[in-house]
C-alpha cells in the first residue's frame, strides 16, 4: 500500500463519515492517554524480557531508554490527536529526551529492536485501546508512526556518527600534537582509550601532502591502517602529515617499523616518508614521532634515501640539522663502542677514512699488515653496524666519530 492509499484510508475511517470518524478518534485518544503510563511500563518490561543487551546495561542507561520509550508513546498519542500536523517531529519529541552519549551505549540495530518491542506492545492492545470502530484507524496510525520512528532513528545515528567522526579527528590531531611537543603525555593513555586504542608496540610515520588533499590523505591513511588491523592516530601540520600506528605483535621485532609502514607509504604525497623507531606503548610514542619528523626535515640531505626510510638511518643528516637526540644516539651507538674497544680501532678508522678507504695506505700509515687493517675494519662493522668500505657506512662513521670527539673536547 502506498502513502496516498494509506492516507486515504486514514481519512475515510473505513466508510465512516467525518463527524463519526472524529468522535471515534477522540475516544481512542482518551483511552490512549489513560494507558500511556501502563504502555511505557509494559514496553520496558518486555525489553527486559526479550533483549539481553538491555538487561546487561547500567541502571542509568536503562532509565534513559525507559524515558525514551515513554516519550515515544506520548509523542504518538499527541500526533494521533492532531493528525493535521502531518509527519510527526520524532527526532525532537522522542530522542531529544536522551543524552547524546546514549548513542555510544545503544547501537542502531539495538534501537530498531527496542522500537519493535514498543510497537509490539501497542499493537497487542489495539483492540482494547481503540474506541469501537477505531481499531483499523489506530492500527494504521501505529504502522505509519513506526515508519517515521525508523527514519528518525537512522538520522539520529547518522548525525551522531558524523559528529563523533569530527570529534575523533580533532582528538587525534591533539594527541599527535602533544606527542610532537612532548607535553601532557600523562593524558595520552586516557585519550587513546577514548578512541579505542589497544595495540602495541607503536610506530610513527611522517610524510608530506600535496596541495589541498591533506584531509583525503588522512582519511586514506586511517582507512588503510584499520584494514590492516592497526590502531591509528593521524594529524596534519601544514603540508606535513604524522601518523601514529599501533601495530600489534604480527611482525618480527627486527622488521617491525619498515614492514608495518610500507603499505602506508604510497598514500603520502611526493617526497620522503620517514618511520620512527618502534616503542612499547602510546605513552612513549612521542620519541618515535619526533624522530620521524626530524628525519623528514633532514631527508633532503639524502636524495637517494629509500621510501620509506627509517629515522635511525637518517641519524647523520638529523645530527647535522641540529637534532640533539640524533647526535647523542650516534655517539652512543658508534663512537662509544669504538672507544671502549681501544684506540687501535678508532685510529684505524680515522686513518682509513682520511686516506680514501685505501687498505694499503692505511697499513703503511699505521705500520701494520693490510690483513690487520681488514680485521680491524670488520670489528668496526660488527660493533657499529656500519661498514667503513661502504659509501653510506663511511659517511655515518665519519659524522659519529667527529661528534664523539667534539663531545669529548667539550
C-alpha positions as CSV (number, residue, x, y, z in Angstrom):
1,X,0.0,0.0,0.0
2,X,1.5,3.4,-0.9
3,X,1.3,6.5,1.3
4,X,-1.5,8.1,-0.7
5,X,-3.7,4.9,-0.4
6,X,-2.9,4.7,3.3
7,X,-3.7,8.4,4.0
8,X,-6.9,7.9,2.0
9,X,-7.9,5.1,4.3
10,X,-7.0,7.1,7.4
11,X,-9.2,9.9,6.2
12,X,-12.1,7.6,5.2
13,X,-12.2,5.9,8.5
14,X,-13.3,2.6,6.9
15,X,-16.5,4.1,5.5
16,X,-17.4,6.4,8.5
17,X,-18.4,10.0,7.9
18,X,-16.1,12.7,9.2
19,X,-18.1,13.6,12.4
20,X,-18.2,9.9,13.3
21,X,-14.6,9.5,12.5
22,X,-13.6,12.4,14.7
23,X,-15.7,11.1,17.5
24,X,-14.1,7.7,17.3
25,X,-10.6,9.3,17.2
26,X,-11.3,11.5,20.2
27,X,-12.5,8.5,22.2
28,X,-9.4,6.5,21.2
29,X,-7.2,9.4,22.2
30,X,-8.8,9.4,25.7
31,X,-8.2,5.7,26.1
32,X,-4.6,6.1,24.9
33,X,-4.0,8.9,27.4
34,X,-5.3,6.8,30.3
35,X,-3.0,4.0,29.2
36,X,0.3,5.9,28.4
37,X,2.0,5.0,31.7
38,X,1.0,1.4,31.6
39,X,2.1,1.1,27.9
40,X,5.5,2.6,28.7
41,X,6.0,0.3,31.7
42,X,4.9,-2.7,29.7
43,X,7.3,-1.8,26.9
44,X,10.3,-1.6,29.4
45,X,9.2,-4.9,31.0
46,X,9.0,-6.6,27.5
47,X,12.5,-5.2,26.6
48,X,13.9,-6.7,29.9
49,X,12.3,-10.0,29.0
50,X,13.4,-10.2,25.3
51,X,16.5,-8.1,24.9
52,X,19.7,-9.5,26.5
53,X,21.7,-6.3,25.8
54,X,19.1,-4.3,27.7
55,X,19.4,-6.5,30.8
56,X,23.2,-6.0,30.7
57,X,23.1,-2.2,30.6
58,X,23.7,0.1,33.6
59,X,20.8,1.3,35.6
60,X,21.3,4.8,34.3
61,X,21.2,3.8,30.7
62,X,18.2,1.5,31.3
63,X,16.4,4.5,32.9
64,X,17.2,6.7,29.9
65,X,15.8,4.0,27.5
66,X,12.7,3.8,29.6
67,X,12.3,7.5,29.3
68,X,12.7,7.3,25.5
69,X,10.0,4.6,25.4
70,X,7.6,6.7,27.5
71,X,8.3,9.8,25.3
72,X,7.7,7.7,22.2
73,X,4.3,6.7,23.4
74,X,3.4,10.2,24.5
75,X,4.5,11.7,21.2
76,X,2.4,9.1,19.3
77,X,-0.7,10.0,21.3
78,X,-0.1,13.7,20.7
79,X,0.3,13.2,17.0
80,X,-2.7,10.8,16.8
81,X,-4.7,13.5,18.5
82,X,-3.8,16.1,15.8
83,X,-3.4,14.3,12.5
84,X,-3.4,17.5,10.5
85,X,0.1,18.1,11.7
86,X,1.3,15.7,9.0
87,X,4.6,14.0,9.7
88,X,5.4,13.7,13.4
89,X,8.5,15.6,14.8
90,X,10.0,12.4,16.2
91,X,13.7,13.5,16.4
92,X,13.0,16.2,19.0
93,X,9.9,14.8,20.8
94,X,11.3,11.3,21.3
95,X,15.1,11.2,21.0
96,X,15.5,14.7,22.4
97,X,14.9,13.4,25.9
98,X,18.0,11.2,26.0
99,X,21.6,12.4,26.2
100,X,23.9,12.1,23.1
101,X,26.1,9.7,25.0
102,X,23.4,7.1,24.8
103,X,24.2,6.6,21.1
104,X,27.5,5.1,22.2
105,X,25.8,2.7,24.6
106,X,23.0,1.7,22.2
107,X,23.7,0.7,18.6
108,X,21.3,1.5,15.7
109,X,20.3,-2.2,15.5
110,X,19.5,-2.3,19.2
111,X,17.4,0.8,18.7
112,X,15.5,-0.9,16.0
113,X,15.0,-3.9,18.3
114,X,13.7,-1.5,21.0
115,X,11.2,0.1,18.6
116,X,9.9,-3.3,17.6
117,X,9.2,-4.2,21.2
118,X,7.4,-1.0,21.9
119,X,5.3,-1.4,18.7
120,X,4.5,-5.0,19.6
121,X,3.3,-3.9,23.0
122,X,1.0,-1.3,21.5
123,X,-0.2,-3.5,18.6
124,X,-1.1,-6.3,21.0
125,X,-3.5,-3.9,22.8
126,X,-5.0,-2.1,19.8
127,X,-8.4,-3.7,20.2
128,X,-8.6,-2.7,23.9
129,X,-7.1,0.8,23.3
130,X,-9.2,1.8,20.3
131,X,-12.8,3.0,20.7
132,X,-15.4,0.8,19.0
133,X,-15.0,1.1,15.2
134,X,-11.5,2.7,15.6
135,X,-9.2,-0.4,15.7
136,X,-8.2,-0.2,12.0
137,X,-7.7,3.5,12.2
138,X,-5.3,3.1,15.2
139,X,-3.5,0.1,13.7
140,X,-2.7,2.1,10.5
141,X,-1.6,5.1,12.6
142,X,0.8,2.9,14.5
143,X,2.3,1.5,11.3
144,X,2.8,5.0,9.9
145,X,4.3,6.2,13.1
146,X,6.6,3.2,13.3
147,X,7.9,4.1,9.8
148,X,8.7,7.6,10.9
149,X,10.5,6.4,14.1
150,X,12.7,4.1,11.9
151,X,13.6,7.0,9.6
152,X,14.3,9.3,12.6
153,X,16.5,6.7,14.3
154,X,18.7,6.5,11.2
155,X,19.0,10.2,11.1
156,X,19.9,10.4,14.8
157,X,22.7,7.8,14.4
158,X,24.0,9.3,11.2
159,X,24.3,12.7,12.8
160,X,25.9,11.2,15.9
161,X,28.4,9.3,13.7
162,X,29.3,12.4,11.8
163,X,29.8,14.4,15.0
164,X,31.8,11.6,16.6
165,X,34.0,11.3,13.5
166,X,34.7,15.0,13.6
167,X,35.5,14.9,17.3
168,X,37.7,11.8,16.9
169,X,39.7,13.6,14.2
170,X,40.2,16.6,16.4
171,X,41.3,14.4,19.3
172,X,43.7,12.5,17.1
173,X,45.2,15.8,15.9
174,X,45.5,16.9,19.6
175,X,47.3,13.7,20.6
176,X,49.7,13.9,17.6
177,X,50.5,17.5,18.5
178,X,51.1,16.5,22.2
179,X,53.4,13.7,21.1
180,X,55.5,16.0,18.9
181,X,55.8,18.7,21.6
182,X,56.4,16.3,24.4
183,X,53.7,17.8,26.7
184,X,50.7,16.4,28.5
185,X,52.0,12.8,28.0
186,X,50.3,11.7,31.2
187,X,47.0,12.0,29.5
188,X,47.8,10.1,26.3
189,X,46.6,6.7,27.5
190,X,43.3,8.2,28.6
191,X,42.9,10.0,25.2
192,X,43.9,6.8,23.4
193,X,41.3,4.8,25.3
194,X,38.6,7.3,24.3
195,X,39.5,6.3,20.7
196,X,39.6,2.6,21.4
197,X,43.4,2.4,21.2
198,X,44.6,-1.1,22.3
199,X,47.5,-2.3,20.1
200,X,51.2,-2.1,20.9
201,X,54.0,-1.7,20.0
202,X,53.7,1.7,18.3
203,X,55.5,3.4,15.4
204,X,55.2,6.9,13.9
205,X,55.3,7.7,10.2
206,X,55.8,11.2,8.8
207,X,55.4,12.4,5.2
208,X,54.1,15.3,3.1
209,X,50.8,16.0,1.4
210,X,50.3,17.9,-1.9
211,X,48.0,20.8,-2.5
212,X,44.6,20.8,-0.8
213,X,44.4,17.0,-0.5
214,X,45.5,16.8,3.1
215,X,42.2,15.7,4.5
216,X,41.8,13.0,2.0
217,X,45.3,11.7,2.7
218,X,44.4,11.5,6.4
219,X,41.2,9.6,5.7
220,X,43.0,7.2,3.3
221,X,45.8,6.5,5.9
222,X,43.3,5.9,8.6
223,X,41.3,3.5,6.4
224,X,44.4,1.6,5.2
225,X,45.8,1.2,8.7
226,X,42.4,0.0,10.1
227,X,42.1,-2.5,7.2
228,X,45.4,-3.9,8.4
229,X,44.0,-4.3,11.9
230,X,46.1,-1.4,13.3
231,X,45.1,1.3,15.7
232,X,45.8,4.7,14.1
233,X,46.1,8.4,15.0
234,X,46.7,10.9,12.3
235,X,47.4,14.6,12.4
236,X,48.4,17.3,10.0
237,X,50.5,20.4,10.4
238,X,50.5,22.4,7.2
239,X,51.7,20.1,4.5
240,X,53.2,17.6,6.9
241,X,51.3,14.5,8.0
242,X,52.2,12.4,11.0
243,X,50.5,9.0,11.6
244,X,51.0,7.1,14.8
245,X,50.2,3.3,14.4
246,X,49.6,0.6,17.0
247,X,50.6,-2.5,15.0
248,X,50.3,-5.4,17.5
249,X,52.6,-8.4,17.6
250,X,52.2,-9.6,14.0
251,X,55.6,-8.6,12.8
252,X,59.1,-9.8,13.8
253,X,60.7,-7.2,16.1
254,X,63.7,-6.6,13.8
255,X,61.4,-5.9,10.8
256,X,58.7,-4.1,12.6
257,X,59.0,-0.4,11.6
258,X,59.6,-0.7,7.9
259,X,57.3,-3.7,7.2
260,X,54.4,-2.1,9.1
261,X,54.9,1.3,7.3
262,X,55.4,0.1,3.7
263,X,51.7,-0.4,3.0
264,X,51.0,3.2,4.1
265,X,54.0,4.9,2.3
266,X,52.3,5.1,-1.1
267,X,49.3,7.1,0.4
268,X,51.5,10.1,1.3
269,X,52.3,12.8,-1.2
270,X,55.6,13.0,-3.2
271,X,58.8,13.2,-1.2
272,X,60.4,11.2,1.6
273,X,58.4,9.1,4.1
274,X,60.2,8.6,7.4
275,X,59.5,5.9,10.0
276,X,60.3,6.4,13.7
277,X,61.6,3.6,15.9
278,X,59.2,1.1,17.5
279,X,58.2,2.0,21.1
280,X,56.4,-0.1,23.6
281,X,53.2,1.9,24.0
282,X,51.3,5.1,23.2
283,X,52.8,6.9,26.2
284,X,56.3,6.5,24.7
285,X,55.2,7.3,21.1
286,X,56.4,10.9,21.4
287,X,60.0,9.8,20.8
288,X,59.1,7.9,17.7
289,X,57.0,10.8,16.3
290,X,59.7,13.4,17.0
291,X,62.3,11.2,15.3
292,X,60.1,10.7,12.3
293,X,59.5,14.4,11.9
294,X,63.2,15.2,12.5
295,X,64.1,12.7,9.8
296,X,61.5,14.2,7.4
297,X,63.1,17.7,7.8
298,X,66.6,16.3,7.3
299,X,65.9,13.8,4.5
300,X,66.5,16.5,1.8
301,X,70.3,15.9,2.5
302,X,70.0,12.3,1.4
303,X,68.2,12.4,-2.0
304,X,68.7,8.7,-2.7
305,X,67.1,7.6,0.6
306,X,64.7,4.7,0.3
307,X,61.0,5.3,0.7
308,X,60.0,4.7,3.4
309,X,63.3,5.2,5.3
310,X,64.0,4.7,9.0
311,X,64.6,7.7,11.1
312,X,67.6,5.9,12.6
313,X,69.1,5.6,9.1
314,X,69.0,9.4,8.9
315,X,70.9,10.0,12.1
316,X,73.9,11.8,10.4
317,X,71.5,14.2,8.5
318,X,69.4,14.7,11.6
319,X,72.5,15.5,13.6
320,X,73.8,18.0,11.1
321,X,70.4,19.6,11.1
322,X,70.6,20.2,14.8
323,X,68.8,17.2,16.3
324,X,70.4,16.7,19.8
325,X,68.8,13.3,20.2
326,X,70.3,12.1,16.9
327,X,73.8,13.4,17.9
328,X,73.5,11.6,21.2
329,X,72.4,8.4,19.6
330,X,75.2,8.5,17.0
331,X,77.8,9.0,19.7
332,X,76.3,6.2,21.9
333,X,75.9,3.7,19.1
334,X,79.1,4.3,17.2
335,X,81.8,6.3,19.0
336,X,81.3,4.9,22.5
337,X,81.6,1.2,21.4
338,X,84.8,2.0,19.4
339,X,86.3,4.0,22.2
340,X,85.7,1.2,24.6
341,X,87.2,-1.3,22.2
342,X,90.6,0.5,22.4
343,X,92.4,3.1,20.4
344,X,93.6,0.9,17.6
345,X,90.1,0.7,16.2
346,X,89.4,4.4,16.3
347,X,92.9,5.2,15.0
348,X,92.5,2.7,12.1
349,X,89.1,4.1,11.2
350,X,90.3,7.7,11.2
351,X,93.3,6.9,9.0
352,X,91.2,4.7,6.7
353,X,88.6,7.4,6.2
354,X,91.3,10.1,5.7
355,X,93.1,8.0,3.0
356,X,90.1,7.4,0.7
357,X,89.3,4.0,2.1
358,X,92.6,2.5,0.9
359,X,93.8,-0.6,2.8
360,X,97.4,-0.3,1.6
361,X,97.7,3.4,2.5
362,X,96.2,2.8,5.9
363,X,98.5,-0.1,6.6
364,X,101.5,2.0,5.7
365,X,100.5,4.9,7.9
366,X,99.9,2.5,10.9
367,X,102.9,0.3,10.2
368,X,100.8,-2.8,10.2
369,X,99.9,-5.6,7.7
370,X,96.9,-4.9,5.4
371,X,95.2,-8.0,6.9
372,X,95.4,-6.4,10.3
373,X,93.6,-3.4,8.8
374,X,91.0,-5.8,7.3
375,X,90.4,-7.4,10.7
376,X,90.0,-4.1,12.4
377,X,87.6,-2.8,9.8
378,X,85.5,-6.0,10.2
379,X,85.5,-5.4,14.0
380,X,84.3,-1.9,13.5
381,X,81.4,-3.1,11.3
382,X,80.5,-5.7,14.0
383,X,80.5,-3.1,16.8
384,X,78.7,-0.3,15.0
385,X,76.6,-2.0,12.3
386,X,78.2,0.3,9.6
387,X,80.8,-0.9,7.1
388,X,83.7,1.5,6.6
389,X,84.2,0.5,3.0
390,X,80.6,1.2,2.1
391,X,79.8,4.8,0.9
392,X,76.9,5.3,3.3
393,X,78.6,3.5,6.1
394,X,81.7,5.6,5.9
395,X,79.6,8.8,6.0
396,X,77.8,7.6,9.1
397,X,81.1,6.6,10.8
398,X,82.8,9.9,9.9
399,X,80.0,12.0,11.4
400,X,79.8,9.8,14.5
401,X,83.5,10.0,15.2
402,X,83.5,13.8,14.7
403,X,80.6,14.2,17.1
404,X,82.3,11.9,19.7
405,X,85.5,13.9,19.5
406,X,83.5,17.2,19.9
407,X,81.7,15.8,22.9
408,X,85.0,14.7,24.4
409,X,86.5,18.0,23.8
410,X,83.6,19.8,25.5
